Amino acid sequence: MLKKYELALKARENAYAPYSNYFVGACLVLKDGNYIIGSNVENASYGLCNCAERSALFSAISQGYKKDDILEIVIATINKIPGSPCGACRQVISELMDSEALVTLINPTLTNTISLKVKDLLPYVFTGEELNEK
């Protein structure tokens, strides 16, 4: 099994999801050969939860990586059909990853994988440019 898939599945095992029981892991594949993982972390106050995708991306940015350093994000869910990122994660992925980077969705047994580019994940994305237009 490819390391990026193993790491995404391991991150999923680390998830803290006592309320939804929906465990998600993410693995960023970086140009320098490193990997950064993230897990979803829930809270009794649902607004304070964080998804695996954002956990991994925020960690990468905190470590000094830039959008051009990220080649791919692999997202592992518990579904037979791989789960797709939520709207908040799609927005964050669109801003913190290059539009040509890969988004790969996997299921636990790797019998079903879906790959697409960031630009296909959120068409007509909201960018910071809109904030400066009048």
Secondary structure, 3 states (H helix, E strand, C coil): CCHHHHHHHHHHHHCECCCCCCCCEEEEEECCCCEEEEECECCCCHHHCECHHHHHHHHHHHCCCCHHHEEEEEEECCCCCCCCCCHHHHHHHHHHCCCCCEEEEECCCCCCEEEEEHHHHCCCCCCCHHHHCC
